[in-house]
Amino acid sequence: MYQLAILGLNGNHLQGTLPPSLANCTELEVIDFGNNMIQDTFPQWLHTLPQLKILILKSNSFHGSITSPLTNNSFTNLQIFDLSYNNFTGLLPEKLFSRLQAIKNQSLVSPADRLYVGSGRYEYSVTLSVKGADVEFTKVLTIFNTIDLSNNNFIGIIPDSLSNLTSLRLLNLSHNRINGSIPPALGRMTNLEQLDLSSNQLSGGIPQTLTSLTFLVALNLSHNHLVGPIPLGNQFSTFLNNSYVGNSGLCGAPLTRSCGDEKESPEELEEEEDDGFMMGFTWKAVVIGYGR
């Protein structure tokens, strides 16, 4: 039991709380309790698992704020962090973000695991749902770093320190109650490929610094309180209206409302909801084999 590396119980009918005795399994690299009926707070013992790379607790009834005692080794190897579709509250876990060394600096990934998570010991597939389409990855690259905290009740601002996670590829904070402005510092996350901040209470303008995200292929800032001109340049020339719908104060291409107009155009007012646009990341871990 103590040599267990993967615990994948996604999609069952598990109830109750997660057993603290799992803290004894110090070799755990993957924990997936997604799509169950677990009612619990954020497990305090998770910080004691130094090898943890993938944590998926999505689609349960976890609740409360994310507070966990942290040590120098807490969450330093974590690459996939999915708490979506729960009832978490409070501020975004800035202190936990600060411990994600593997997402801050990809050079910290050990040479033995440079290509795939668990290479040579186990394999599993991950299914990613973006824009309504499911894409299955039979192996997870060590550079495949994601954070999905969508569909909870987080409040407060997006901390500037999140921009220190320069190896992050996917960030989804949508469908919360996050306010304040979009930090210009997010422009430092130059490996970011997908960014979803939709359906929050964000205000202010869209920082011009986000045009530095030259790998960005999917952007959703819809249904906030953003104002001012949409930045021009690089990937921003590829995004369509659905990236910005529901922000009556925005103007400029690709919207038909120019920045000299006083009213939003009828086309934008009548535009439908997101149509499933980038509605979160869906992970499915399937164990194929394991041995030491």
KETORLO-174928 format. One record per residue (C-alpha): y, z, x. Coordinates in steps of 0.5 Angstrom, whole numbers, padded with zeros to 4 digits, always signed. Example, Ala and Ser with C-alpha at 12.3 -4.5 7.8 and 13.67 -1.06 7.14 Angstrom:
BEGIN
-0009+0016+0025 -0002+0014+0027 
//
This chain:
BEGIN
+0000+0000+0000 +0005+0002+0006 +0004-0005+0008 +0006-0009+0002 +0011-0014+0003 +0012-0017-0004 +0012-0014-0010 +0013-0019-0016 +0012-0017-0023 +0017-0022-0026 +0016-0024-0033 +0012-0018-0036 +0013-0013-0041 +0015-0007-0036 +0019-0001-0039 +0021+0005-0037 +0024+0006-0030 +0022+0004-0023 +0018+0009-0019 +0022+0012-0013 +0015+0012-0010 +0016+0005-0008 +0021+0008-0002 +0014+0009+0001 +0013+0002+0002 +0018+0001+0008 +0015-0006+0009 +0017-0009+0003 +0021-0016+0004 +0021-0018-0004 +0022-0014-0010 +0022-0018-0016 +0022-0014-0023 +0026-0019-0027 +0025-0021-0034 +0022-0014-0036 +0025-0009-0041 +0026-0004-0035 +0032+0002-0037 +0034+0005-0031 +0040+0006-0026 +0041+0002-0020 +0035+0005-0016 +0038+0010-0011 +0032+0009-0006 +0033+0002-0005 +0037+0003+0001 +0031+0006+0005 +0028-0001+0005 +0030-0004+0012 +0026-0010+0011 +0028-0012+0004 +0031-0019+0004 +0030-0021-0004 +0032-0016-0009 +0031-0019-0016 +0033-0014-0022 +0036-0019-0027 +0035-0019-0035 +0033-0012-0036 +0037-0006-0039 +0039-0003-0032 +0046+0001-0033 +0051+0005-0030 +0055+0004-0024 +0052+0001-0017 +0052+0007-0013 +0047+0008-0007 +0047+0013-0001 +0048+0008+0005 +0046+0008+0012 +0047+0004+0018 +0040+0000+0016 +0041-0001+0009 +0041-0008+0006 +0042-0011+0013 +0037-0016+0012 +0038-0018+0004 +0039-0025+0003 +0038-0026-0005 +0041-0020-0009 +0041-0022-0017 +0043-0017-0022 +0045-0021-0027 +0044-0020-0035 +0044-0013-0035 +0049-0007-0037 +0052-0005-0030 +0059-0002-0030 +0064+0000-0026 +0067-0003-0020 +0064-0009-0016 +0059-0006-0010 +0064-0007-0004 +0061-0002+0000 +0054-0005-0001 +0057-0012+0000 +0060-0009+0007 +0052-0008+0009 +0050-0015+0008 +0049-0017+0015 +0045-0022+0014 +0050-0026+0010 +0055-0024+0015 +0052-0027+0021 +0046-0032+0020 +0045-0031+0028 +0042-0024+0026 +0036-0027+0023 +0030-0026+0027 +0027-0032+0031 +0021-0031+0028 +0024-0032+0021 +0029-0037+0023 +0026-0043+0018 +0023-0039+0012 +0023-0032+0009 +0016-0030+0010 +0014-0036+0015 +0007-0035+0017 +0005-0029+0013 +0007-0031+0005 +0010-0036+0001 +0013-0036-0006 +0017-0041-0010 +0024-0040-0013 +0027-0043-0019 +0035-0044-0019 +0038-0046-0025 +0045-0050-0025 +0048-0053-0030 +0042-0053-0035 +0037-0056-0030 +0032-0052-0026 +0030-0054-0019 +0024-0050-0016 +0024-0049-0008 +0017-0048-0006 +0020-0044+0000 +0026-0040+0001 +0030-0042+0007 +0033-0036+0011 +0040-0039+0010 +0039-0039+0003 +0044-0033+0001 +0046-0032-0006 +0049-0026-0010 +0049-0026-0018 +0052-0021-0021 +0054-0025-0028 +0053-0022-0035 +0054-0015-0034 +0060-0011-0035 +0063-0010-0028 +0071-0009-0028 +0076-0008-0023 +0078-0014-0018 +0074-0018-0013 +0075-0015-0006 +0078-0018+0000 +0072-0016+0004 +0067-0020+0000 +0070-0026+0004 +0067-0023+0010 +0060-0026+0008 +0061-0032+0011 +0054-0035+0011 +0054-0034+0003 +0052-0040-0001 +0052-0038-0008 +0056-0033-0011 +0056-0032-0019 +0061-0026-0022 +0062-0030-0029 +0061-0026-0035 +0064-0019-0033 +0071-0016-0034 +0074-0017-0027 +0081-0018-0027 +0087-0019-0022 +0087-0025-0018 +0083-0030-0014 +0083-0027-0007 +0086-0033-0002 +0081-0030+0003 +0075-0033-0001 +0077-0039+0003 +0074-0036+0009 +0067-0037+0006 +0066-0044+0009 +0059-0045+0007 +0060-0043+0000 +0056-0049-0004 +0057-0046-0011 +0062-0041-0014 +0062-0039-0021 +0068-0034-0023 +0068-0036-0031 +0069-0032-0037 +0073-0026-0034 +0080-0023-0034 +0083-0027-0028 +0090-0028-0027 +0095-0031-0023 +0094-0038-0019 +0088-0042-0016 +0089-0040-0008 +0090-0047-0004 +0086-0044+0001 +0080-0045-0003 +0080-0053-0001 +0077-0050+0005 +0071-0050+0002 +0068-0057+0004 +0061-0055+0002 +0063-0053-0005 +0059-0058-0010 +0060-0053-0016 +0066-0049-0019 +0067-0046-0025 +0073-0042-0026 +0074-0043-0034 +0076-0038-0039 +0080-0034-0035 +0088-0033-0035 +0089-0037-0029 +0096-0041-0029 +0100-0046-0025 +0098-0052-0021 +0090-0054-0019 +0090-0055-0012 +0089-0062-0009 +0084-0064-0003 +0077-0064-0001 +0072-0062-0006 +0077-0060-0011 +0078-0068-0012 +0071-0068-0015 +0071-0063-0020 +0072-0064-0028 +0076-0061-0034 +0070-0056-0035 +0071-0053-0029 +0078-0050-0032 +0077-0050-0039 +0080-0044-0043 +0086-0043-0038 +0092-0045-0042 +0097-0044-0036 +0093-0049-0031 +0096-0056-0030 +0095-0062-0026 +0089-0066-0025 +0084-0067-0027 +0087-0064-0033 +0091-0068-0038 +0097-0063-0038 +0102-0065-0032 +0105-0059-0029 +0112-0061-0033 +0109-0060-0039 +0110-0054-0044 +0104-0054-0048 +0096-0055-0047 +0094-0062-0049 +0090-0063-0055 +0084-0065-0051 +0084-0059-0047 +0085-0055-0053 +0079-0058-0057 +0074-0058-0051 +0068-0055-0052 +0065-0049-0049 +0062-0049-0042 +0055-0053-0045 +0051-0049-0040 +0055-0050-0034 +0053-0047-0029 +0050-0041-0033 +0048-0037-0027 +0042-0037-0022 +0035-0036-0024 +0030-0034-0019 +0022-0034-0020 +0018-0031-0014 +0011-0033-0014 +0006-0030-0009 +0002-0036-0006 -0001-0031+0000 +0000-0026+0004 -0003-0023+0011 -0002-0019+0017 
//
